[in-house]
Amino acid sequence: MLKISQIAMAVAVALTSAAMPAYAASPEPIQPIQAAKVSNPALVELGKKLYFDPRLSMSGFISCNSCHNLSAGGTDNLKTSIGHNWNEGPINAPTVLNSSLNVAQFWDGRAADLKAQAGGPIANPGEMASNHTLAVEVLQSIPAYVAEFKKALGTDKVTIEGVTKAIAAFEETLVTPNSRFDKWLKGNKKAISQTEMEGYKLFKDSGCVACHNGPAVGGNSFQKMGVVEAYKASSPAEGRVAVTGKDADRFNFKVPTLRNVELTYPYFHDGAANTLKEAVDTMGRLQLGKKFTDEENGKIVAFLKTLTGEQPSFKLPILPPSADATPRPKPFGK
């Protein structure tokens, strides 16, 4: 009979091979993050400005960076995010770092890619609370933005398609290569400690790699939250069923990336786990039917911290000023 580690490894290899054929020959279920390749610098620069621009929100207060803070691991470190009019959202904000490696976007996978995702929060009444027509009107009224759209996309007409394409182009650059574990994968056997190595072995042998594999160490499949034991969520979100309508997909969520996981607390779709120790304990019991000892838990946590890579580094964009005709923000509650 196959051990759980053998089954997990076989599943991990199959998932990785299907999702990431370029890495199929790797002897490990996890592969190094690759540096971003930029083909249109002007589009990325435009997307960077839009990512940080709060004028895409109704209040003129909330930007993409509000919930996906690039100074905080690409998230907001809140259980659930705060949106327009101080609305508390129903779900934890996943990190934007390495999100280009995801099989789909949002916890339930309702957006096929980053471009499809980028337009959602703008028009969501609980998030940025604007609408696409108004967002385009705001940008079209700003001469400097019109010039940048012309440079990046070859047209001086601002469209929501251009807006989301630019934001997605910027987000595609937000990868975090050269973690200590990546250096180990590339042959530097001194890059991680003995304790961290033992944590990685536990991570593999316990079956964690069945879901957390590939360059992003996750993000490439949907799995049920609560396989061995039912999970009592503090969020009303029911996962993939909201997209497919199939009851079999109830409580199936996109497996989160574990890259930079020490920075992206709290954990799970409902933000219920405040620490990595708590998250490892819960995942062991609910997903694997295993109760890790404190020593084992500590070793796995030590390994997970080796997955923190080089954070995106760039000059903060200077946003172009509004024109006289630019629609002004509407304060919260108005």
Helices and strands as residue ranges (DSSP letters): H 4-19, G 21-23, H 41-52, G 54-56, H 64-67, G 84-86, G 99-101, H 114-123, H 132-140, H 143-153, H 160-171, H 180-185, H 194-205, G 208-210, E 222-224, H 241-244, G 247-249, E 252-254, G 261-263, H 276-283, I 284-288, H 294-304, G 305-307
